Amino acid sequence: MSDHLALGDADADARWVGVRRHQALLAIMGMGLVGYWVIGPRTAPAQVVVGVVLLGSAVPGPDGATWAQHLVYVARFASRSRWRTVRVEPDGDAVVVCSPLVVRVYGHALEHHGRLDLSGSDVVLARSLAAFADALAASPRRHFSLHVRTGSTGARTLLSTADAHAPEGWRRDDELIGDVVGSGMGGALWLMERWEYLRAPHELVQVLRVRDFTTAPAGAALLGRLQGASDHLTLAVHLDIVPRARAQRRVERAVHQHRSDGALTRAGGFRHTSRSERVSVRLAQREALVASGRSLARLGVYVLVRAPTLVELRERVARVVARANEGGLRCERGSGRQADWFCAQLPGGAHW
């Protein structure tokens, strides 16, 4: 966690010289087939067709995912059940069940009155959560999440942790887990998955994922605009803390890989861009912060938009996406992945 390092492009996908691995493999195989057909005897027209298809599948689509990834999403969506059940069971603490995964969590409600930003409590809260994350780097259970659910009665904030400890200012409240999930404590939430949304018993839900933070203004509240975009949404921020030894190796490896990729691209005649320079500075800062004892976290931000009808759901989703773009954030709509993303954003991080 850092007060100085700005967020950037998502680095969840492994890359070779700035290109996702499957893109590089598809492009190499496609060019190899087409090249062999050009210089070879040309006795197999299907060879060049396959090569062109492989090259086309490596091209990114409108949301950044390649067409090969979209084919995988379609295949998974077509092969799995349309029904998903989520339960929150009381057992001394709370157990969140999103079949087939089960996770035990502890809920904590935020204790505050009025607006945190007017009293300066938001800064104190952020610092306490950063210290909490730093301490988790040496703990065997290192996942926690923040959930803000807004509705007609106002907003409620949940801190979900892997054990009973929480920073100062949070009150133990396992019942809030059921409220945030939507099933209630001891109840079950049945969901029917569609391509772009989920159908719950009394409403429709679409899950968005924030992927790109590169143009977000420095020093601004990253999710402030999203919270005001609708009165019927839930923000879920998940942090998975990397163990200290692994974090040190990971940041050192990332710096080495970026410098090696830079040397390779310059040797190929490509210039050193400003974007590459910015990435280099970010990686160096991250390495220094981890070496000084700060924690390294995997971050996931999900937005659940709720509405009673499909027309209203689409209007609210469009409003949320527009507000996100105004704040320098880019949202993915998760077509074909709605059930998986819903389970990923649940308290406890069972799908992490």
C-alpha positions as a printed NumPy array, in Angstrom:
array([[  0.   ,   0.   ,   0.   ],
       [  1.348,   3.415,  -0.861],
       [  0.48 ,   7.091,  -0.504],
       [  2.842,   8.074,  -3.33 ],
       [  2.488,   5.477,  -6.054],
       [ -0.316,   6.063,  -8.531],
       [ -2.272,   3.143,  -9.951],
       [ -1.789,   2.175, -13.584],
       [ -2.648,  -0.501, -16.116],
       [ -3.861,  -3.843, -14.836],
       [ -0.976,  -6.309, -14.788],
       [ -2.989,  -9.447, -14.067],
       [ -2.181, -10.829, -17.522],
       [  1.348, -12.169, -17.958],
       [  3.11 , -10.373, -20.811],
       [  6.075, -10.857, -23.116],
       [  7.598,  -7.579, -24.346],
       [  4.375,  -5.787, -23.49 ],
       [  2.147,  -8.356, -25.238],
       [ -0.043, -10.905, -23.474],
       [  1.393, -14.394, -23.748],
       [ -1.492, -15.975, -25.609],
       [ -1.446, -13.052, -28.073],
       [  2.238, -13.636, -28.772],
       [  1.738, -17.385, -29.234],
       [ -1.245, -16.938, -31.56 ],
       [  0.581, -14.283, -33.604],
       [  3.727, -16.43 , -33.92 ],
       [  1.762, -19.507, -34.998],
       [ -0.381, -17.487, -37.405],
       [  2.583, -15.78 , -39.047],
       [  4.435, -19.094, -39.208],
       [  1.589, -20.802, -41.062],
       [  1.049, -17.89 , -43.461],
       [  4.788, -17.492, -44.042],
       [  5.275, -21.171, -44.767],
       [  2.351, -21.108, -47.203],
       [  3.919, -18.107, -49.003],
       [  7.389, -19.616, -49.395],
       [  6.311, -23.266, -49.551],
       [  4.629, -25.343, -52.274],
       [  1.16 , -23.875, -51.462],
       [ -0.558, -27.226, -51.643],
       [ -2.829, -26.654, -48.633],
       [ -5.086, -23.56 , -48.912],
       [ -6.558, -24.375, -45.503],
       [ -3.155, -23.626, -43.994],
       [ -3.309, -19.928, -44.808],
       [ -6.937, -19.775, -43.632],
       [ -5.955, -21.205, -40.25 ],
       [ -3.037, -18.778, -40.072],
       [ -5.262, -15.778, -40.768],
       [ -7.796, -16.972, -38.166],
       [ -5.036, -17.299, -35.552],
       [ -3.777, -13.803, -36.337],
       [ -7.308, -12.399, -36.128],
       [ -7.979, -14.111, -32.802],
       [ -4.968, -12.33 , -31.295],
       [ -6.449,  -8.897, -32.082],
       [ -8.024,  -7.105, -29.068],
       [-11.764,  -6.519, -29.157],
       [-13.709,  -3.426, -28.023],
       [-13.226,  -4.121, -24.279],
       [ -9.514,  -4.972, -24.51 ],
       [ -9.916,  -8.761, -24.439],
       [ -8.736, -10.596, -27.553],
       [-11.161, -12.463, -29.787],
       [ -9.574, -15.713, -28.591],
       [-10.543, -14.796, -25.03 ],
       [-14.084, -14.015, -26.173],
       [-14.328, -17.487, -27.707],
       [-13.265, -18.974, -24.368],
       [-15.933, -16.892, -22.564],
       [-18.605, -18.127, -24.978],
       [-17.547, -21.765, -24.557],
       [-17.57 , -21.545, -20.753],
       [-20.913, -19.75 , -20.7  ],
       [-22.492, -22.365, -22.968],
       [-21.147, -25.316, -20.96 ],
       [-22.077, -24.319, -17.4  ],
       [-25.361, -24.216, -15.513],
       [-27.426, -21.036, -15.681],
       [-28.239, -21.228, -11.961],
       [-26.017, -20.129,  -9.098],
       [-26.828, -20.171,  -5.374],
       [-25.233, -17.932,  -2.75 ],
       [-25.785, -18.505,   0.972],
       [-24.574, -16.803,   4.146],
       [-24.711, -19.233,   7.062],
       [-24.232, -18.267,  10.729],
       [-21.67 , -20.443,  12.492],
       [-20.222, -18.346,  15.309],
       [-19.06 , -16.021,  12.563],
       [-20.326, -16.146,   8.968],
       [-19.78 , -18.672,   6.197],
       [-20.285, -17.501,   2.614],
       [-21.123, -20.329,   0.218],
       [-20.953, -19.75 ,  -3.531],
       [-20.966, -23.283,  -4.918],
       [-18.612, -25.044,  -5.021],
       [-16.471, -22.714,  -2.864],
       [-16.934, -22.012,   0.837],
       [-15.162, -19.323,   2.883],
       [-15.401, -18.214,   6.51 ],
       [-15.458, -14.436,   7.014],
       [-15.854, -11.861,   9.753],
       [-17.961,  -8.749,   9.159],
       [-17.314,  -5.284,  10.573],
       [-19.509,  -2.213,  10.144],
       [-18.035,   1.272,   9.887],
       [-18.877,   3.493,  12.846],
       [-19.286,   7.092,  11.743],
       [-21.729,   9.984,  11.733],
       [-22.026,  12.439,   8.861],
       [-19.588,  12.852,   5.994],
       [-16.107,  11.517,   6.628],
       [-14.434,  14.   ,   4.266],
       [-15.725,  17.029,   6.166],
       [-14.234,  15.887,   9.471],
       [-11.009,  14.514,   8.039],
       [-11.939,  11.025,   9.197],
       [-11.554,   9.661,   5.665],
       [ -7.788,  10.243,   5.798],
       [ -7.534,   8.616,   9.219],
       [ -9.594,   5.663,   7.987],
       [ -7.423,   5.221,   4.881],
       [ -4.231,   5.277,   6.933],
       [ -5.581,   2.726,   9.399],
       [ -6.538,   0.397,   6.546],
       [ -3.067,   0.831,   4.999],
       [ -1.463,  -0.099,   8.325],
       [ -3.843,  -3.047,   8.572],
       [ -2.761,  -4.225,   5.105],
       [  0.935,  -3.858,   5.995],
       [  0.418,  -6.025,   9.089],
       [ -1.369,  -8.713,   7.053],
       [  1.752,  -9.286,   4.92 ],
       [  3.118, -11.442,   7.765],
       [ -0.197, -13.191,   8.471],
       [ -1.283, -16.589,   7.105],
       [ -4.697, -15.172,   6.068],
       [ -4.181, -12.036,   4.008],
       [ -7.413, -11.207,   2.182],
       [ -9.865,  -8.468,   3.102],
       [-12.472,  -6.441,   1.265],
       [-14.565,  -3.301,   1.575],
       [-18.187,  -3.222,   0.442],
       [-20.391,  -0.13 ,   0.199],
       [-24.042,  -0.895,  -0.547],
       [-26.307,   2.048,  -1.323],
       [-30.098,   1.973,  -1.403],
       [-33.181,   3.962,  -0.594],
       [-32.263,   3.991,   3.12 ],
       [-28.705,   5.243,   2.577],
       [-25.298,   3.591,   2.397],
       [-23.764,   0.931,   4.623],
       [-20.065,   0.028,   4.672],
       [-18.755,  -3.462,   5.416],
       [-15.191,  -4.559,   6.104],
       [-14.821,  -8.287,   5.495],
       [-11.75 ,  -9.911,   7.048],
       [-10.331, -13.417,   7.31 ],
       [-10.121, -13.242,  11.117],
       [-11.808, -11.346,  13.933],
       [ -9.3  ,  -8.473,  13.991],
       [-10.159,  -5.129,  12.39 ],
       [ -8.751,  -1.574,  12.526],
       [-10.065,   0.958,  15.003],
       [-13.415,   2.488,  14.043],
       [-15.055,  -0.753,  12.921],
       [-17.713,  -2.651,  14.893],
       [-18.234,  -6.418,  14.594],
       [-21.444,  -7.054,  12.62 ],
       [-21.831, -10.387,  10.815],
       [-25.464,  -9.618,   9.974],
       [-24.24 ,  -6.921,   7.598],
       [-22.609,  -9.601,   5.433],
       [-26.034, -11.052,   4.635],
       [-27.412,  -7.591,   3.89 ],
       [-24.573,  -6.758,   1.496],
       [-24.801, -10.126,  -0.285],
       [-28.579,  -9.772,  -0.574],
       [-29.504, -13.136,   0.897],
       [-29.765, -12.187,   4.554],
       [-28.152, -14.205,   7.332],
       [-29.181, -17.842,   7.001],
       [-30.953, -17.326,   3.68 ],
       [-30.169, -18.26 ,   0.095],
       [-29.937, -16.052,  -2.989],
       [-30.827, -17.759,  -6.27 ],
       [-29.363, -16.229,  -9.423],
       [-30.047, -17.029, -13.056],
       [-27.189, -16.012, -15.325],
       [-27.773, -14.223, -18.596],
       [-25.084, -13.105, -21.034],
       [-24.936,  -9.521, -19.706],
       [-26.704,  -9.63 , -16.335],
       [-28.03 , -11.781, -13.493],
       [-31.678, -12.282, -12.611],
       [-32.298, -12.28 ,  -8.827],
       [-35.698, -12.918,  -7.171],
       [-36.726,  -9.254,  -7.007],
       [-34.256,  -7.396,  -9.231],
       [-31.722,  -7.578, -12.03 ],
       [-28.003,  -7.177, -11.37 ],
       [-25.072,  -6.424, -13.653],
       [-21.51 ,  -6.702, -12.391],
       [-18.857,  -4.335, -13.762],
       [-15.133,  -4.537, -13.079],
       [-12.819,  -1.527, -12.963],
       [ -9.711,  -2.393, -14.962],
       [ -7.811,   0.778, -15.886],
       [ -6.762,   3.51 , -13.43 ],
       [ -4.117,   5.191, -15.604],
       [ -5.998,   8.45 , -16.259],
       [ -7.438,   8.864, -12.765],
       [ -6.487,  12.29 , -11.301],
       [ -3.675,  12.123,  -8.76 ],
       [ -4.829,  12.648,  -5.191],
       [ -8.534,  12.336,  -6.049],
       [-10.92 ,   9.827,  -4.512],
       [-10.814,   7.049,  -7.106],
       [-14.334,   5.753,  -6.533],
       [-16.027,   8.995,  -5.497],
       [-17.751,   9.513,  -8.834],
       [-18.994,   5.934,  -8.935],
       [-20.656,   6.216,  -5.533],
       [-22.727,   9.156,  -6.75 ],
       [-23.668,   7.574, -10.075],
       [-26.677,   5.658,  -8.711],
       [-28.613,   5.053,  -5.521],
       [-28.797,   1.313,  -6.208],
       [-25.298,  -0.064,  -6.49 ],
       [-22.676,  -1.885,  -4.459],
       [-18.955,  -1.143,  -4.606],
       [-16.642,  -4.02 ,  -3.708],
       [-12.907,  -3.412,  -3.257],
       [-10.841,  -6.564,  -2.678],
       [ -7.222,  -6.597,  -1.539],
       [ -5.169,  -9.765,  -1.462],
       [ -1.907,  -9.086,   0.356],
       [  1.19 , -10.797,  -1.07 ],
       [  3.55 , -12.364,   1.524],
       [  6.654, -10.26 ,   2.15 ],
       [  9.245, -12.635,   0.685],
       [  7.154, -13.318,  -2.42 ],
       [  6.371,  -9.602,  -2.821],
       [ 10.064,  -8.732,  -2.841],
       [ 10.803, -11.353,  -5.489],
       [  7.825, -10.259,  -7.579],
       [  8.715,  -6.565,  -7.695],
       [ 12.377,  -7.308,  -8.427],
       [ 11.359,  -9.655, -11.237],
       [  8.959,  -7.026, -12.655],
       [ 11.716,  -4.376, -12.748],
       [ 14.141,  -6.786, -14.413],
       [ 11.55 ,  -7.875, -16.985],
       [ 10.629,  -4.291, -17.866],
       [ 14.268,  -3.305, -18.346],
       [ 14.965,  -6.418, -20.415],
       [ 11.91 ,  -5.766, -22.587],
       [ 13.01 ,  -2.158, -23.031],
       [ 16.473,  -3.195, -24.144],
       [ 14.995,  -5.709, -26.586],
       [ 12.567,  -3.22 , -28.141],
       [ 15.28 ,  -0.573, -28.498],
       [ 17.541,  -3.136, -30.144],
       [ 14.71 ,  -3.772, -32.589],
       [ 14.62 ,  -0.107, -33.569],
       [ 11.702,   1.057, -31.405],
       [ 12.054,   4.266, -29.42 ],
       [ 11.716,   4.621, -25.645],
       [  8.242,   6.126, -25.126],
       [  6.96 ,   8.362, -22.343],
       [  4.502,   5.645, -21.342],
       [  7.371,   3.188, -20.924],
       [  9.26 ,   5.733, -18.848],
       [  6.227,   6.191, -16.596],
       [  5.941,   2.432, -16.087],
       [  9.642,   2.266, -15.256],
       [  9.274,   4.977, -12.592],
       [  6.231,   3.218, -11.079],
       [  8.038,  -0.117, -10.891],
       [ 11.095,   1.455,  -9.256],
       [  8.901,   3.216,  -6.686],
       [  7.02 ,   0.01 ,  -5.968],
       [ 10.264,  -1.916,  -5.44 ],
       [ 11.536,   0.755,  -3.034],
       [  8.281,   0.779,  -1.043],
       [  8.194,  -3.015,  -0.698],
       [ 11.852,  -2.997,   0.384],
       [ 10.982,  -0.435,   3.074],
       [  8.355,  -2.743,   4.567],
       [  5.156,  -1.684,   2.82 ],
       [  2.768,  -4.369,   1.621],
       [  2.131,  -5.38 ,  -1.982],
       [ -1.505,  -6.074,  -2.766],
       [ -3.538,  -7.49 ,  -5.612],
       [ -6.447,  -5.107,  -6.115],
       [ -9.872,  -5.88 ,  -7.556],
       [-12.717,  -3.367,  -7.84 ],
       [-16.242,  -4.483,  -8.757],
       [-19.438,  -2.468,  -9.177],
       [-22.86 ,  -4.112,  -8.856],
       [-25.688,  -2.163, -10.462],
       [-29.243,  -3.136,  -9.472],
       [-32.574,  -2.31 , -11.128],
       [-36.132,  -3.718, -11.262],
       [-36.323,  -3.849, -15.081],
       [-33.903,  -4.5  , -17.919],
       [-34.452,  -1.068, -19.486],
       [-33.697,   0.682, -16.208],
       [-30.692,  -1.577, -15.598],
       [-29.155,  -0.603, -18.931],
       [-29.748,   3.081, -18.212],
       [-28.091,   2.84 , -14.799],
       [-25.145,   0.854, -16.163],
       [-24.609,   3.447, -18.904],
       [-24.691,   6.194, -16.262],
       [-22.155,   4.384, -14.073],
       [-19.804,   3.747, -17.011],
       [-20.038,   7.399, -18.075],
       [-19.271,   8.618, -14.558],
       [-16.345,   6.197, -14.364],
       [-14.927,   7.543, -17.627],
       [-15.232,  11.089, -16.302],
       [-13.205,  10.049, -13.26 ],
       [-10.451,   8.428, -15.33 ],
       [-11.578,   4.836, -14.791],
       [-12.426,   2.172, -17.366],
       [-15.051,  -0.465, -16.63 ],
       [-15.429,  -3.899, -18.19 ],
       [-18.997,  -5.161, -18.626],
       [-18.183,  -8.842, -18.097],
       [-20.281, -10.367, -20.882],
       [-20.475, -14.114, -20.325],
       [-18.761, -13.843, -16.931],
       [-21.481, -12.35 , -14.739],
       [-21.877, -15.323, -12.365],
       [-18.113, -15.682, -11.918],
       [-17.698, -11.969, -11.232],
       [-20.594, -11.953,  -8.771],
       [-18.909, -14.718,  -6.778],
       [-15.515, -12.979,  -7.051],
       [-16.85 ,  -9.783,  -5.46 ],
       [-18.503, -11.52 ,  -2.488],
       [-17.113, -10.917,   1.027],
       [-14.29 , -13.312,   1.79 ],
       [-12.836, -13.544,  -1.712],
       [-13.605, -17.239,  -2.184],
       [-12.806, -17.063,  -5.904],
       [ -9.442, -15.324,  -5.42 ]])
